[in-house]
Amino acid sequence: MAPYRGEFSDVVPHLTVGDRRLADLDTLRAAEADVTPALPVATTVREALLVAGSDAPSSWRTVARLPLGAEPDLGTATTL
């Protein structure tokens, strides 16, 4: 099964390391400088986490762990 049921032709995995709503520009530039030399990251991903929260501090929580690498089986998602 294609990601997003094939709705998008090019799905690029990503990792967010900063958010301009939560940090000033100097902090974001420092994070960029720290991360850039280690890119690109090469790894194997075995699961994805579904997280949910709000703008409130410390509100984000893992809702489910979703195993990857096989056809989806809705019974294999672990709800936390």
C-alpha positions in Angstrom: 0.0 0.0 0.0 1.4 3.4 -1.0 1.8 6.1 1.7 -1.3 8.3 2.0 -3.1 5.8 -0.3 -1.0 7.2 -3.2 -2.5 10.7 -3.0 1.0 12.2 -3.1 3.6 11.2 -5.7 6.6 12.2 -3.6 6.6 11.5 0.2 9.8 12.6 1.9 10.5 11.5 5.5 11.4 14.4 7.7 12.3 15.3 11.2 11.4 18.7 12.8 14.2 20.1 14.9 12.8 23.5 15.6 9.6 25.6 15.4 9.7 29.3 14.9 6.6 29.6 17.2 8.6 28.2 20.0 12.1 29.5 19.6 13.8 32.7 18.6 15.8 33.0 15.3 19.2 32.7 16.9 18.2 29.5 18.7 16.9 28.0 15.5 20.0 29.0 13.6 22.2 27.4 16.3 20.1 24.2 16.0 20.6 24.2 12.2 24.3 24.6 12.6 24.4 21.7 15.1 22.4 19.4 12.9 23.6 20.2 9.4 27.0 18.5 9.6 25.3 15.2 10.5 23.0 15.2 7.5 21.8 13.2 5.7 20.8 10.6 8.3 20.9 7.0 7.2 18.9 4.6 9.3 16.3 1.9 9.3 12.9 2.9 10.6 10.9 0.1 12.1 8.0 2.1 13.5 6.3 5.5 13.5 4.8 7.3 16.4 1.5 9.1 16.3 1.8 12.0 18.7 -0.8 14.6 19.7 -0.8 17.7 21.8 -1.5 21.4 21.8 0.5 24.6 22.2 0.5 24.1 26.0 4.0 23.2 27.4 4.6 19.5 27.8 1.2 18.6 26.3 2.5 16.2 23.5 2.1 12.5 24.1 2.5 9.4 22.1 -0.9 8.1 21.1 0.1 5.0 19.1 3.2 3.1 17.9 2.8 2.0 14.3 5.0 -0.8 13.0 6.4 -0.3 9.5 7.8 -2.6 6.8 4.8 -4.8 6.1 1.3 -4.4 4.8 -0.7 -2.5 7.4 -2.6 -4.6 9.9 -4.8 -2.3 12.0 -4.6 -4.9 14.8 -0.8 -4.3 15.2 -1.0 -0.7 16.2 -0.2 -0.3 19.8 -2.4 2.3 21.5 -0.9 3.9 24.5 
